Amino acid sequence: MSAYLATVRRLNHLAAVVRGRAHHPQRYMIETLAGAIEDAAIAIQTFPVDEPGQLPQGATDALREATDLLTQNDFMIPAAIIGYATAPVTGEMPQMEPLQAVSIRLARQDVDLRARRFALVEHGHLNSRDEEVLNAALTGLVALHRQHERLAAAVAVDNDRPCNRGKAPAHLAH
């Protein structure tokens, strides 16, 4: 399967995940988001690409709209998830950066989330020909990134406590 077809497949599955997992008080916003993701898939199939590794302008515009929607509204879906869908073409996979937690408990949670993300990506679940495996991988990545965002907020609060200021991250302190 070409990188472009793999991206189209991932985008279409991501739109389905959005419809099933996104939360917003106005249902049409979820449809708008899913529609923008599907528009990107259609654009990839419809418009020629000038350079390998590049997305057609129509896809880029639709993905920018989807990313803007995700960052400006809380759909309970992190914007990073779009990068997993476009990775076959762009070669750029989203990462989960270490949170530099001072607390050992929070540092362990951070390591666990990053390890689970690594397992999903490295075991090829995003490239599975099985529709259910691909949907589960995208759904899992949504959940992991969402948990990582919440953990980042908790780490920021914990690291800012007077007793923790200036301490080295837990994984470095021994």
MDTraj code that builds the backbone (N, CA, C; nanometers):
import mdtraj as md
import numpy as np

residues = "MET SER ALA TYR LEU ALA THR VAL ARG ARG LEU ASN HIS LEU ALA ALA VAL VAL ARG GLY ARG ALA HIS HIS PRO GLN ARG TYR MET ILE GLU THR LEU ALA GLY ALA ILE GLU ASP ALA ALA ILE ALA ILE GLN THR PHE PRO VAL ASP GLU PRO GLY GLN LEU PRO GLN GLY ALA THR ASP ALA LEU ARG GLU ALA THR ASP LEU LEU THR GLN ASN ASP PHE MET ILE PRO ALA ALA ILE ILE GLY TYR ALA THR ALA PRO VAL THR GLY GLU MET PRO GLN MET GLU PRO LEU GLN ALA VAL SER ILE ARG LEU ALA ARG GLN ASP VAL ASP LEU ARG ALA ARG ARG PHE ALA LEU VAL GLU HIS GLY HIS LEU ASN SER ARG ASP GLU GLU VAL LEU ASN ALA ALA LEU THR GLY LEU VAL ALA LEU HIS ARG GLN HIS GLU ARG LEU ALA ALA ALA VAL ALA VAL ASP ASN ASP ARG PRO CYS ASN ARG GLY LYS ALA PRO ALA HIS LEU ALA HIS".split()
xyz = np.array([
    [0.0849, -0.1177, 0.0000],
    [0.0000, 0.0000, 0.0000],
    [0.0892, 0.1238, 0.0000],
    [0.0578, 0.2184, -0.0867],
    [0.1390, 0.3403, -0.0936],
    [0.1190, 0.4246, 0.0319],
    [0.2123, 0.5134, 0.0547],
    [0.2035, 0.6026, 0.1704],
    [0.0769, 0.6879, 0.1630],
    [0.0396, 0.7277, 0.0421],
    [-0.0799, 0.8116, 0.0262],
    [-0.2067, 0.7329, 0.0569],
    [-0.2138, 0.6090, 0.0098],
    [-0.3314, 0.5270, 0.0398],
    [-0.3378, 0.4931, 0.1894],
    [-0.2224, 0.4704, 0.2516],
    [-0.2192, 0.4437, 0.3955],
    [-0.2694, 0.5655, 0.4732],
    [-0.2309, 0.6848, 0.4288],
    [-0.2767, 0.8070, 0.4945],
    [-0.4265, 0.8255, 0.4761],
    [-0.4760, 0.7999, 0.3555],
    [-0.6203, 0.8100, 0.3297],
    [-0.6952, 0.7135, 0.4221],
    [-0.6463, 0.5926, 0.4316],
    [-0.7109, 0.4912, 0.5161],
    [-0.7124, 0.5356, 0.6617],
    [-0.5993, 0.5845, 0.7099],
    [-0.5921, 0.6305, 0.8485],
    [-0.6842, 0.7500, 0.8727],
    [-0.6885, 0.8426, 0.7779],
    [-0.7758, 0.9592, 0.7937],
    [-0.9228, 0.9175, 0.7999],
    [-0.9619, 0.8262, 0.7127],
    [-1.1014, 0.7800, 0.7149],
    [-1.1353, 0.7088, 0.8455],
    [-1.0425, 0.6305, 0.8958],
    [-1.0648, 0.5638, 1.0238],
    [-1.0648, 0.6649, 1.1383],
    [-0.9791, 0.7652, 1.1290],
    [-0.9763, 0.8689, 1.2317],
    [-1.1091, 0.9439, 1.2352],
    [-1.1670, 0.9718, 1.1193],
    [-1.2977, 1.0387, 1.1156],
    [-1.4021, 0.9547, 1.1887],
    [-1.3966, 0.8235, 1.1706],
    [-1.4899, 0.7342, 1.2403],
    [-1.4642, 0.7361, 1.3914],
    [-1.3384, 0.7384, 1.4306],
    [-1.3043, 0.7450, 1.5728],
    [-1.3557, 0.8760, 1.6318],
    [-1.3389, 0.9851, 1.5586],
    [-1.3884, 1.1153, 1.6045],
    [-1.5391, 1.1088, 1.6271],
    [-1.6099, 1.0523, 1.5325],
    [-1.7560, 1.0428, 1.5474],
    [-1.7955, 0.9586, 1.6689],
    [-1.7145, 0.8595, 1.7009],
    [-1.7469, 0.7720, 1.8124],
    [-1.6946, 0.8169, 1.9472],
    [-1.5859, 0.8961, 1.9489],
    [-1.5197, 0.9305, 2.0759],
    [-1.5248, 1.0768, 2.1133],
    [-1.5431, 1.1646, 2.0162],
    [-1.5389, 1.3081, 2.0454],
    [-1.6605, 1.3495, 2.1285],
    [-1.6384, 1.4486, 2.2115],
    [-1.7464, 1.5043, 2.2925],
    [-1.7533, 1.6540, 2.2658],
    [-1.8718, 1.7023, 2.2442],
    [-1.8943, 1.8454, 2.2280],
    [-2.0432, 1.8690, 2.2486],
    [-2.0801, 1.9773, 2.3156],
    [-2.2225, 2.0012, 2.3397],
    [-2.3036, 2.0204, 2.2112],
    [-2.2371, 2.0628, 2.1061],
    [-2.3056, 2.0829, 1.9782],
    [-2.2594, 1.9746, 1.8802],
    [-2.3461, 1.8790, 1.8546],
    [-2.3121, 1.7627, 1.7714],
    [-2.2584, 1.8029, 1.6339],
    [-2.3090, 1.9121, 1.5792],
    [-2.2626, 1.9524, 1.4460],
    [-2.1133, 1.9835, 1.4447],
    [-2.0575, 2.0220, 1.5604],
    [-1.9136, 2.0501, 1.5667],
    [-1.8333, 1.9209, 1.5477],
    [-1.8839, 1.8113, 1.6022],
    [-1.8171, 1.6823, 1.5844],
    [-1.8231, 1.6435, 1.4366],
    [-1.9383, 1.6640, 1.3740],
    [-1.9524, 1.6350, 1.2309],
    [-1.8626, 1.7252, 1.1472],
    [-1.8483, 1.8509, 1.1879],
    [-1.7594, 1.9436, 1.1165],
    [-1.6153, 1.8950, 1.1238],
    [-1.5739, 1.8520, 1.2420],
    [-1.4386, 1.8003, 1.2611],
    [-1.4165, 1.6742, 1.1783],
    [-1.5068, 1.5788, 1.1898],
    [-1.4936, 1.4535, 1.1136],
    [-1.4962, 1.4820, 0.9638],
    [-1.5807, 1.5756, 0.9226],
    [-1.5885, 1.6128, 0.7814],
    [-1.4590, 1.6733, 0.7297],
    [-1.3937, 1.7552, 0.8092],
    [-1.2651, 1.8146, 0.7682],
    [-1.1608, 1.7053, 0.7497],
    [-1.1614, 1.6063, 0.8379],
    [-1.0665, 1.4950, 0.8264],
    [-1.0962, 1.4144, 0.7005],
    [-1.2228, 1.3895, 0.6743],
    [-1.2609, 1.3175, 0.5513],
    [-1.2297, 1.3999, 0.4264],
    [-1.2459, 1.5316, 0.4350],
    [-1.2110, 1.6177, 0.3213],
    [-1.0628, 1.6061, 0.2873],
    [-0.9793, 1.5933, 0.3891],
    [-0.8353, 1.5756, 0.3665],
    [-0.8101, 1.4448, 0.2919],
    [-0.8798, 1.3393, 0.3313],
    [-0.8641, 1.2098, 0.2640],
    [-0.9071, 1.2194, 0.1184],
    [-1.0174, 1.2867, 0.0938],
    [-1.0675, 1.3038, -0.0439],
    [-0.9681, 1.3835, -0.1266],
    [-0.9131, 1.4889, -0.0678],
    [-0.8164, 1.5731, -0.1398],
    [-0.6915, 1.4942, -0.1780],
    [-0.6477, 1.4058, -0.0909],
    [-0.5289, 1.3247, -0.1215],
    [-0.5574, 1.2344, -0.2415],
    [-0.6783, 1.1826, -0.2480],
    [-0.7146, 1.0934, -0.3586],
    [-0.7441, 1.1699, -0.4868],
    [-0.7759, 1.2961, -0.4764],
    [-0.8231, 1.3741, -0.5912],
    [-0.7154, 1.4593, -0.6569],
    [-0.6316, 1.5209, -0.5762],
    [-0.5372, 1.6181, -0.6299],
    [-0.3972, 1.5610, -0.6423],
    [-0.3264, 1.5969, -0.7493],
    [-0.1878, 1.5506, -0.7649],
    [-0.0956, 1.6179, -0.6629],
    [0.0156, 1.5530, -0.6389],
    [0.1141, 1.6043, -0.5440],
    [0.2379, 1.6449, -0.6223],
    [0.2913, 1.7625, -0.5895],
    [0.4097, 1.8123, -0.6596],
    [0.5363, 1.7375, -0.6207],
    [0.5489, 1.7076, -0.4933],
    [0.6693, 1.6415, -0.4430],
    [0.6318, 1.5237, -0.3546],
    [0.7044, 1.4138, -0.3650],
    [0.6793, 1.3026, -0.2727],
    [0.6989, 1.3502, -0.1283],
    [0.6190, 1.2975, -0.0391],
    [0.6290, 1.3372, 0.1015],
    [0.5481, 1.4602, 0.1353],
    [0.4807, 1.5150, 0.0363],
    [0.3985, 1.6344, 0.0573],
    [0.2517, 1.5981, 0.0409],
    [0.1668, 1.6667, 0.1139],
    [0.0234, 1.6503, 0.0983],
    [-0.0277, 1.7565, 0.0021],
    [-0.1313, 1.7258, -0.0769],
    [-0.1879, 1.8283, -0.1641],
    [-0.2425, 1.9449, -0.0813],
    [-0.2470, 2.0624, -0.1410],
    [-0.2905, 2.1823, -0.0694],
    [-0.4301, 2.1656, -0.0098],
    [-0.5203, 2.1019, -0.0823],
    [-0.6549, 2.0810, -0.0299],
    [-0.6547, 1.9985, 0.0972],
    [-0.5692, 1.8986, 0.1036],
    [-0.5572, 1.8165, 0.2244],
    [-0.4958, 1.8977, 0.3376],
    [-0.3935, 1.9749, 0.3055],
    [-0.3290, 2.0585, 0.4066],
    [-0.4281, 2.1578, 0.4657],
    [-0.5096, 2.2186, 0.3808],
    [-0.6099, 2.3145, 0.4281],
    [-0.7130, 2.2463, 0.5185],
    [-0.7609, 2.1299, 0.4774],
    [-0.8601, 2.0570, 0.5572],
    [-0.8005, 2.0130, 0.6907],
    [-0.6758, 1.9695, 0.6893],
    [-0.6112, 1.9272, 0.8134],
    [-0.5840, 2.0462, 0.9052],
    [-0.5553, 2.1616, 0.8471],
    [-0.5376, 2.2824, 0.9282],
    [-0.6699, 2.3183, 0.9959],
    [-0.7803, 2.3051, 0.9213],
    [-0.9120, 2.3308, 0.9803],
    [-0.9393, 2.2329, 1.0947],
    [-0.9101, 2.1055, 1.0740],
    [-0.9319, 2.0045, 1.1779],
    [-0.8446, 2.0337, 1.3006],
    [-0.7194, 2.0684, 1.2775],
    [-0.6287, 2.0993, 1.3879],
    [-0.6765, 2.2217, 1.4644],
    [-0.7196, 2.3235, 1.3917],
    [-0.7732, 2.4440, 1.4574],
    [-0.8949, 2.4097, 1.5425],
    [-0.9844, 2.3288, 1.4882],
    [-1.1019, 2.2874, 1.5649],
    [-1.0604, 2.2141, 1.6927],
    [-0.9628, 2.1251, 1.6814],
    [-0.9183, 2.0474, 1.7967],
    [-0.8497, 2.1342, 1.9022],
    [-0.7770, 2.2353, 1.8596],
    [-0.7053, 2.3192, 1.9563],
    [-0.7944, 2.4281, 2.0156],
    [-0.8983, 2.4689, 1.9436],
    [-0.9847, 2.5767, 1.9919],
    [-1.1062, 2.5265, 2.0697],
    [-1.1338, 2.3969, 2.0619],
    [-1.2474, 2.3363, 2.1314],
    [-1.1987, 2.2120, 2.2033],
    [-1.2663, 2.1792, 2.3131],
    [-1.2289, 2.0564, 2.3826],
    [-1.3209, 1.9435, 2.3380],
    [-1.2729, 1.8687, 2.2378],
    [-1.3453, 1.7518, 2.1886],
    [-1.3041, 1.6265, 2.2658],
    [-1.2110, 1.6430, 2.3599],
    [-1.1482, 1.5324, 2.4319],
    [-1.0669, 1.4456, 2.3366],
    [-1.0195, 1.5093, 2.2312],
    [-0.9318, 1.4436, 2.1339],
    [-0.8136, 1.5380, 2.1097],
    [-0.6935, 1.4940, 2.1413],
    [-0.5758, 1.5794, 2.1214],
    [-0.5457, 1.6005, 1.9726],
    [-0.5022, 1.7194, 1.9397],
    [-0.4694, 1.7529, 1.8013],
    [-0.3556, 1.6661, 1.7470],
    [-0.2708, 1.6149, 1.8341],
    [-0.1578, 1.5319, 1.7907],
    [-0.2024, 1.4112, 1.7101],
    [-0.3240, 1.3659, 1.7307],
    [-0.3719, 1.2441, 1.6640],
    [-0.3689, 1.2581, 1.5115],
    [-0.3833, 1.3787, 1.4615],
    [-0.3806, 1.4009, 1.3161],
    [-0.2458, 1.3574, 1.2589],
    [-0.1396, 1.3805, 1.3334],
    [-0.0063, 1.3442, 1.2866],
    [0.0126, 1.1948, 1.2656],
    [-0.0586, 1.1139, 1.3419],
    [-0.0498, 0.9690, 1.3220],
    [-0.1123, 0.9288, 1.1882],
    [-0.2162, 1.0007, 1.1495],
    [-0.2823, 0.9701, 1.0223],
    [-0.1974, 1.0132, 0.9034],
    [-0.1278, 1.1231, 0.9156],
    [-0.0496, 1.1757, 0.8030],
    [0.0937, 1.1240, 0.7999],
    [0.1358, 1.0536, 0.9014],
    [0.2747, 1.0063, 0.9118],
    [0.3233, 0.9237, 0.7924],
    [0.2409, 0.8385, 0.7309],
    [0.2938, 0.7632, 0.6173],
    [0.3463, 0.8545, 0.5052],
    [0.2828, 0.9692, 0.4847],
    [0.3271, 1.0615, 0.3800],
    [0.4352, 1.1549, 0.4317],
    [0.4126, 1.2155, 0.5478],
    [0.5052, 1.3178, 0.5969],
    [0.6309, 1.2596, 0.6605],
    [0.6217, 1.1357, 0.7084],
    [0.7351, 1.0754, 0.7775],
    [0.7547, 1.1296, 0.9178],
    [0.6603, 1.2096, 0.9655],
    [0.6708, 1.2715, 1.0977],
    [0.5648, 1.2132, 1.1901],
    [0.6097, 1.1366, 1.2875],
    [0.5200, 1.0736, 1.3848],
    [0.5152, 1.1606, 1.5099],
    [0.3960, 1.1890, 1.5623],
    [0.3881, 1.2653, 1.6875],
    [0.4617, 1.1919, 1.8002],
    [0.5113, 1.2694, 1.8924],
    [0.5840, 1.2131, 2.0068],
    [0.5127, 1.2507, 2.1357],
    [0.5503, 1.1828, 2.2409],
    [0.5112, 1.2215, 2.3767],
    [0.6409, 1.2561, 2.4469],
    [0.6594, 1.3812, 2.4709],
    [0.7836, 1.4245, 2.5343],
    [0.7798, 1.3948, 2.6836],
    [0.8943, 1.3592, 2.7421],
    [0.8992, 1.3383, 2.8870],
    [0.8561, 1.4664, 2.9593],
    [0.7826, 1.4498, 3.0676],
    [0.7244, 1.5648, 3.1373],
    [0.8146, 1.6237, 3.2453],
    [0.9267, 1.5619, 3.2719],
    [1.0219, 1.6118, 3.3723],
    [0.9584, 1.6219, 3.5106],
    [0.8793, 1.5228, 3.5457],
    [0.8129, 1.5217, 3.6763],
    [0.9135, 1.5059, 3.7890],
    [0.8930, 1.5797, 3.8961],
    [0.9759, 1.5699, 4.0152],
    [0.9278, 1.4526, 4.1011],
    [0.7991, 1.4322, 4.1074],
    [0.7398, 1.3244, 4.1862],
    [0.7638, 1.1906, 4.1175],
    [0.8078, 1.0922, 4.1948],
    [0.8342, 0.9592, 4.1396],
    [0.7058, 0.8981, 4.0842],
    [0.5957, 0.9138, 4.1550],
    [0.4679, 0.8578, 4.1098],
    [0.4270, 0.9159, 3.9744],
    [0.4378, 1.0471, 3.9586],
    [0.4012, 1.1105, 3.8318],
    [0.5007, 1.0744, 3.7214],
    [0.6275, 1.0627, 3.7575],
    [0.7290, 1.0235, 3.6585],
    [0.7015, 0.8815, 3.6078],
    [0.6612, 0.7922, 3.6975],
    [0.6282, 0.6551, 3.6559],
    [0.5070, 0.6541, 3.5635],
    [0.4071, 0.7361, 3.5945],
    [0.2891, 0.7436, 3.5071],
    [0.3283, 0.7940, 3.3684],
    [0.4182, 0.8916, 3.3648],
    [0.4666, 0.9463, 3.2384],
    [0.5387, 0.8381, 3.1580],
    [0.6271, 0.7656, 3.2222],
    [0.7010, 0.6585, 3.1546],
    [0.6048, 0.5518, 3.1033],
    [0.5052, 0.5171, 3.1839],
    [0.4070, 0.4159, 3.1439],
    [0.3294, 0.4612, 3.0196],
    [0.2815, 0.5827, 3.0183],
    [0.2060, 0.6324, 2.9022],
    [0.2923, 0.6335, 2.7766],
    [0.4171, 0.6790, 2.7905],
    [0.5054, 0.6836, 2.6742],
    [0.5401, 0.5435, 2.6253],
    [0.5543, 0.4482, 2.7159],
    [0.5828, 0.3090, 2.6767],
    [0.4626, 0.2479, 2.6051],
    [0.3432, 0.2764, 2.6526],
    [0.2233, 0.2233, 2.5878],
    [0.2058, 0.2840, 2.4486],
    [0.2351, 0.4111, 2.4336],
    [0.2294, 0.4758, 2.3030],
    [0.3317, 0.4119, 2.2090],
    [0.4529, 0.3920, 2.2594],
    [0.5602, 0.3310, 2.1806],
    [0.5173, 0.1920, 2.1323],
    [0.4573, 0.1131, 2.2206],
    [0.4139, -0.0223, 2.1847],
    [0.3096, -0.0188, 2.0733],
    [0.2134, 0.0703, 2.0832],
    [0.1106, 0.0807, 1.9786],
    [0.1723, 0.1148, 1.8434],
    [0.2638, 0.2092, 1.8457],
    [0.3251, 0.2548, 1.7203],
    [0.4228, 0.1516, 1.6657],
    [0.5115, 0.1026, 1.7505],
    [0.6185, 0.0149, 1.7043],
    [0.5726, -0.1259, 1.6687],
    [0.4620, -0.1697, 1.7233],
    [0.4124, -0.3027, 1.6888],
    [0.3308, -0.3022, 1.5601],
    [0.3254, -0.1888, 1.4936],
    [0.2637, -0.1811, 1.3617],
    [0.1122, -0.1814, 1.3600],
    [0.0496, -0.1531, 1.4715],
    [-0.0965, -0.1554, 1.4756],
    [-0.1590, -0.0525, 1.3812],
    [-0.0899, 0.0576, 1.3576],
    [-0.1429, 0.1591, 1.2655],
    [-0.1369, 0.1120, 1.1202],
    [-0.0553, 0.0119, 1.0939],
    [-0.0425, -0.0407, 0.9579],
    [-0.1202, -0.1703, 0.9380],
    [-0.1941, -0.2103, 1.0381],
    [-0.2680, -0.3362, 1.0297],
    [-0.3717, -0.3303, 0.9180],
    [-0.3873, -0.4414, 0.8499],
    [-0.4916, -0.4513, 0.7469],
    [-0.6286, -0.4778, 0.8099],
    [-0.6272, -0.5176, 0.9358],
    [-0.7506, -0.5432, 1.0086],
    [-0.8109, -0.4095, 1.0522],
    [-0.9328, -0.3842, 1.0088],
    [-1.0006, -0.2572, 1.0374],
    [-1.0142, -0.2331, 1.1887],
    [-1.0478, -0.3378, 1.2620],
    [-1.0674, -0.3232, 1.4058],
    [-0.9369, -0.2905, 1.4775],
    [-0.8272, -0.3476, 1.4316],
    [-0.6968, -0.3197, 1.4929],
    [-0.6584, -0.1742, 1.4686],
    [-0.6786, -0.1255, 1.3457],
    [-0.6470, 0.0143, 1.3160],
    [-0.7341, 0.1073, 1.3995],
    [-0.8636, 0.0807, 1.4065],
    [-0.9512, 0.1645, 1.4888],
    [-0.9100, 0.1613, 1.6353],
    [-0.8754, 0.0431, 1.6846],
    [-0.8320, 0.0314, 1.8240],
    [-0.7018, 0.1075, 1.8475],
    [-0.6102, 0.1023, 1.7517],
    [-0.4833, 0.1749, 1.7651],
    [-0.5082, 0.3258, 1.7708],
    [-0.5909, 0.3777, 1.6801],
    [-0.6201, 0.5210, 1.6805],
    [-0.6946, 0.5616, 1.8079],
    [-0.7897, 0.4793, 1.8487],
    [-0.8637, 0.5074, 1.9716],
    [-0.7694, 0.5052, 2.0916],
    [-0.6792, 0.4080, 2.0945],
    [-0.5814, 0.3996, 2.2024],
    [-0.4890, 0.5195, 2.2055],
    [-0.4455, 0.5643, 2.0896],
    [-0.3574, 0.6815, 2.0841],
    [-0.4299, 0.8078, 2.1290],
    [-0.5570, 0.8198, 2.0935],
    [-0.6366, 0.9332, 2.1420],
    [-0.6383, 0.9315, 2.2947],
    [-0.6693, 0.8149, 2.3521],
    [-0.6777, 0.8034, 2.4981],
    [-0.5420, 0.8299, 2.5642],
    [-0.4357, 0.7747, 2.5080],
    [-0.3030, 0.7940, 2.5672],
    [-0.2592, 0.9397, 2.5632],
    [-0.2807, 1.0063, 2.4512],
    [-0.2420, 1.1478, 2.4418],
    [-0.3281, 1.2334, 2.5340],
    [-0.4542, 1.1997, 2.5462],
    [-0.5437, 1.2729, 2.6373],
    [-0.4946, 1.2556, 2.7815],
    [-0.4606, 1.1335, 2.8193],
    [-0.4090, 1.1084, 2.9539],
    [-0.2772, 1.1823, 2.9755],
    [-0.1947, 1.1858, 2.8710],
    [-0.0652, 1.2545, 2.8819],
    [-0.0860, 1.4045, 2.9009],
    [-0.1851, 1.4614, 2.8327],
    [-0.2155, 1.6040, 2.8503],
    [-0.2599, 1.6324, 2.9934],
    [-0.3461, 1.5469, 3.0472],
    [-0.3923, 1.5657, 3.1852],
    [-0.2772, 1.5467, 3.2829],
    [-0.1919, 1.4485, 3.2559],
    [-0.0761, 1.4264, 3.3415],
    [0.0182, 1.5470, 3.3353],
    [0.0350, 1.6054, 3.2202],
    [0.1215, 1.7242, 3.2055],
    [0.0716, 1.8372, 3.2949],
    [-0.0596, 1.8548, 3.3007],
    [-0.1166, 1.9581, 3.3876],
    [-0.0884, 1.9265, 3.5343],
    [-0.1029, 1.7996, 3.5730],
    [-0.0761, 1.7590, 3.7113],
    [0.0716, 1.7761, 3.7451],
    [0.1593, 1.7433, 3.6505],
    [0.3031, 1.7587, 3.6725],
    [0.3388, 1.9063, 3.6897],
    [0.2797, 1.9922, 3.6084],
    [0.3076, 2.1357, 3.6188],
    [0.2714, 2.1877, 3.7577],
    [0.1566, 2.1460, 3.8089],
    [0.1136, 2.1881, 3.9427],
    [0.2076, 2.1307, 4.0478],
    [0.2380, 2.0016, 4.0374],
    [0.3235, 1.9359, 4.1355],
    [0.4647, 1.9939, 4.1345],
    [0.5198, 2.0152, 4.0170],
    [0.6555, 2.0693, 4.0072],
    [0.6642, 2.2121, 4.0610],
    [0.5513, 2.2842, 4.0610],
    [0.5499, 2.4240, 4.1050],
    [0.5285, 2.4379, 4.2560],
    [0.5057, 2.3282, 4.3248],
    [0.4896, 2.3363, 4.4698],
    [0.6212, 2.3823, 4.5311],
    [0.6127, 2.4636, 4.6362],
    [0.7357, 2.5154, 4.6979],
    [0.8357, 2.4055, 4.7360],
    [0.7852, 2.2914, 4.7818],
    [0.8770, 2.1842, 4.8230],
    [0.9429, 2.1143, 4.7041],
    [0.8924, 2.1356, 4.5834],
    [0.9477, 2.0683, 4.4652],
    [1.0268, 2.1607, 4.3733],
    [1.0154, 2.2902, 4.3946],
    [1.0856, 2.3843, 4.3061],
    [1.2359, 2.3618, 4.3125],
    [1.2964, 2.3566, 4.1948],
    [1.4409, 2.3404, 4.1861],
    [1.4895, 2.1969, 4.1925],
    [1.4004, 2.1024, 4.2174],
    [1.4410, 1.9619, 4.2213],
    [1.4619, 1.9090, 4.0805],
    [1.5509, 1.8112, 4.0713],
    [1.5748, 1.7458, 3.9429],
    [1.4572, 1.6529, 3.9142],
    [1.4289, 1.6282, 3.7863],
    [1.3230, 1.5323, 3.7518],
    [1.3506, 1.3979, 3.8193],
    [1.2432, 1.3294, 3.8569],
    [1.2537, 1.2052, 3.9342],
    [1.3387, 1.0998, 3.8655],
    [1.3318, 1.0916, 3.7335],
    [1.4083, 0.9858, 3.6660],
    [1.5594, 1.0134, 3.6693],
    [1.5985, 1.1360, 3.7015],
    [1.7413, 1.1697, 3.7104],
    [1.7928, 1.1635, 3.8529],
    [1.7040, 1.1712, 3.9503],
    [1.7472, 1.1757, 4.0903],
    [1.7685, 1.0343, 4.1442],
    [1.8900, 1.0031, 4.1769],
    [1.9219, 0.8731, 4.2400],
    [2.0331, 0.8918, 4.3389],
])
top = md.Topology()
chain = top.add_chain()
for i, resn in enumerate(residues, 1):
    res = top.add_residue(resn, chain, resSeq=i)
    for name in ("N", "CA", "C"):
        top.add_atom(name, md.element.get_by_symbol(name[0]), res)
traj = md.Trajectory(xyz[None], top)
